[in-house]
Amino acid sequence: VDPTGQEASLPLRRAAVDVVIEDGFARTAIDLTFFNRTWSRLEGTFRLPLPAGASISRLAMYCEGKLM
């Protein structure tokens, strides 16, 4: 949502996926970089569909190199 309350999209600048399969489990790391075209901080919702039986064990967000 932009500062006026309107929905906005953030272009995906970079995507990297790393998958390691070990002992019947797949550990998948997804690194996504988005580009904010505005000077304002934007608020959003990130949706990641997961297959049945999958779970998220860690979720982190970095802004300008800082863990949020």
Steps between C-alpha positions, in 0.01 A plus 500: 500500500643839404481812721161592350354158588501370144628155415846506350723232357870462559697372202709192568862601446672169579402144594722215616388155615719242672372147569679234705344154536620302800348202684173533307457869578542790262637822644418785266642849541340774293669839474284769337599863442229753417540856376304784660453773238384750761679690774243375752506189713234262368300241689400176337393140525728220388324179400689176454292194411630181660427142402317273746728394784748785447580758766705816540778477754650848458388823340718810497483836328796726433465865397813672374708220653337520844293220654150627570 
